[in-house]
């Protein structure tokens, strides 16, 4: 391998694939390798035989579950906000032509032992059983303030500088109750813990606006969309994009080792005795174990069911957020459900996930509050994985390491990291002012 590449990307997880696609479109020469013989890395989708082999050690699942190839079970289940950054990247990179999206049926929140639909607009606030009569009026006023808020129009700010005022202060101005704050902060603004309350309110208000705009986008039951045939389709779409722009792909490359020179800068990657030279490396934590540190663990239950999650209006696909306070935890728990309507399981079958940051040494016990909401399950698999963050200085050594995926069931944090990494590598900010109408999503069940 005598060629020199601008960037070598190791691992075909979603973050790595988006970056290799974007960098290839920018005209950089990209080589993309993976030690596995499949796409997707940690964010792959498995068929039933693969799932059985991974968690039960044999690839002979019971016949009553249906044919293996009809299953696409995500190992990193996440939905996409219809107006969010990921959709903008998909349009910017023109990979929407490789993907078919469908709107997720429902967005719900857990409160005092029950599941409720998340109210996201002033109209929904007035109908929601989550709040009493007076609270509904206060919430409606707050939603109208958020809907009318425009960053560039001081008249809409009601005399508040959201870059200085904390979220807690803006909420207390409207006199909202703790339970209302809970679902707004966690199920609308998608914060995974309560630290946002002491931060400037601008980000919080923008997140709420994004939720409401995404909900209005396709007039479905939720602000989320999800690809047909599962999330494994996303990395493959970006891989195709990279290939179209001259990127080179090599799967099944064992023992990829990042090489550095005496000054500590990246020089290339060695696999099977051959070294490919490069200026920069992008990789997931598994390729550089001595350059990352463990910061936590994610516990997850993967369930195959023959019915939707109870109390979600028979939604074929749904997200339920269980705010930390409702469970006496330090961070949120998430339920995620998709089904045959997104072509990820045979007809009549549903795949549900319960995920949370592990806070004890007994994840199965920890996940119980979420699992109990699912009703009877046909099969359940438990998974736990370590979360890593890089410890190196990418500006000094040109090695850009992604963080492990968090337990949230949406892509907002993932995409933020991809955009920051893109800027570090190229020195420019990705222009995401795109025509959102060029991405569509079906809404029928």
ZITAZI-V159579 format. One record per helix or strand of 2 or more residues. SS is the DSSP state (h for helix, s for strand). FROM is the first residue (numbers start at 1). LEN is the number of residues. If there is no record, write none. Layout:
ss = <SS	SS>
from = <FROM	FROM>
len = <LEN	LEN>
This chain:
ss = <s	h	s	h	s	h	h	h	s	s	h	h	s	s	s	h	h	h	h	h	h	h	s	h	s	s	s	s	h	h	s	s	h	s	h	s	h	h	s	h	s	h	h	s>
from = <4	14	30	41	45	48	63	68	73	79	85	96	101	106	114	122	133	154	167	178	194	201	224	232	248	257	266	274	285	289	292	318	324	333	340	350	363	368	379	394	399	412	436	441>
len = <7	12	4	3	2	9	3	3	2	3	8	3	3	6	4	6	16	4	7	11	5	18	4	13	3	4	6	10	3	3	14	5	4	7	3	8	4	7	12	4	3	15	3	2>
